[in-house]
């Protein structure tokens, strides 16, 4: 009898466990079906929603890039205008002492009648101006005894009968040429032997 009771109790436990297992399986199956339904709904929404989100993101990025480029363009235009307007400020600042020296020379020139003193003052001012210009990268184009070069010279006269050794050579410089950092800013006007 005890064995029958145990068997009955064991059977009831097994039946309960199986019933619980079935309900767990059924719940799992129902959840799986719900997942499938949710997944299918998400898949149906996903491409359209994702595409719209991507479009919105790309549109936002595009608008930001356009705005950033427009700001960059405006900033560079403003900087360029300022450079053009105030670009020579440094050079002008270094030339002002030379101008002051010229004004002093003119004022003192009225007080003296000696040409040697005036000439000496003018030479000092000239050398100071040359030094300031050299400090900014300006240099003279050498013409004395040089071969004629169209890159740096401008022929304003041809001098015939100078001999074969002077043919194609610079005979005289009528206006000095200048370079700014190896770029010709004014060609030397020269007479060339023919």
Buried (B, 14 or more C-beta within 10 A) or exposed (E): EEEEEEEEEEEEEEEEEEEEEEEEEEEEEEEEEEEEEEEEEEEEEEEEEEEEEEEEEEEEEEEEEEEEEEEEEEEEEEEEEEEEEEEEEEEEEBBEEBEEBBEEBEEEBEEEEEEEBBEEBBEEBEEBBBEBBEEEEBBBBEBEEBEBBEEBBBBBEEEEEBEEEBEEBBBBBEEEBBBEEEEBEBBBBBBBBB
